[in-house]
Amino acid sequence: MLTVGIDIGGTKIAGGVVDAQGVIVEKLRVDTPSDTRHLATAVVDMVRHLAERHEIGAIGVAAAGFISKDRSTIIHAPNIAWRNEPLRDELESQLKMPVTIENDANAAGWAEFRFGAGEAYDDMVMLTLGTGVGGAVVLGGEMFRGGHGIGGELGHVRFERNGRLCGCGQRGCLEQYASGRALQREANDIADAGGIGAELAALRAERGTIHGEAVSRLVLAGDPGAIEALRRVATALGEACGGFQAVLDPEIFVIGGGVAQLGEDLLRPIRAAYEGAVPGFSDRPIATFEIAKLVNDAGIIGVADLAASAAEGV
């Protein structure tokens, strides 16, 4: 069965037709409407356009935010003005096909579990390092969603008491220390401090602030200031993974998002910090760490596969 997967972001909507092996047969991308009232219409138009050339059996829609336990309602979306939005019912009434709604990090994590870096494992944690830190947990081959459907928000585990203010309203959340935005903050702080941050300081003087892609470029060039910024972020993530290991005991951590393009330069300090934070490290099995394989297509593939399973009653 072919399924449509739609990944709604703050600036773009990406959609594609996905087959049973997780292969995208056709893909589209449009800008996210500035008016939330037009969002459902944009999704309907995309699905209908794809359905003109493919026989579609189900539709999956991924979006950032809290999704109800029955996967029908977006309770809260941080980047879109949706509060208790009955999106599934609205889409099904227009498209006359079964629709599954899923959190975007869960969708990406499921894609990696089914078809990507986590394919050989039964228990996996995925962490995506972007503006924040997205989390997805698969235990015993099943997506973990919790009692209310909104579990797995690993980026909002408190990492530092009375720490930095987070967009969720709390202080000290992990994503304030281990995200792409945190990497930029660390790079700018190192630039202001001088010393090993000379190259970063020159960049800051030229551009006013240092963005993530510039930090990544300097890491690959061996700049000590950029490497130190990455080490700080990776250390925070690795220490948090030690705690996640104690609670969830995954076989593998899959790391995705923009920062993950740094590959082993990112994973080495993550592993080092993780090993220092795992209880009973020298006497117990530990997890492996891998970079996500499906990159920007993971949300489309994952939510399409979840929709296909739901439609088939699996």
WOCORQUI-V828321 format. One record per helix or strand. SS is the DSSP state (@ for helix, = for strand). FROM is the first residue (numbers start at 1). TO is the last residue. If there is no record, write none. Layout:
ss = (SS	SS)
from = (FROM	FROM)
to = (TO	TO)
//
This chain:
ss = (=	=	=	@	=	=	=	=	@	=	@	=	=	=	@	=	=	=	=	@	@	@	@	@	=	@	@	@	=	@)
from = (2	12	24	36	56	66	74	83	87	99	104	124	133	142	154	158	165	171	173	175	180	195	212	224	252	258	264	281	288	295)
to = (8	18	31	51	63	67	76	85	95	103	115	129	139	143	156	158	165	171	173	178	193	207	220	248	256	262	277	283	291	312)
//
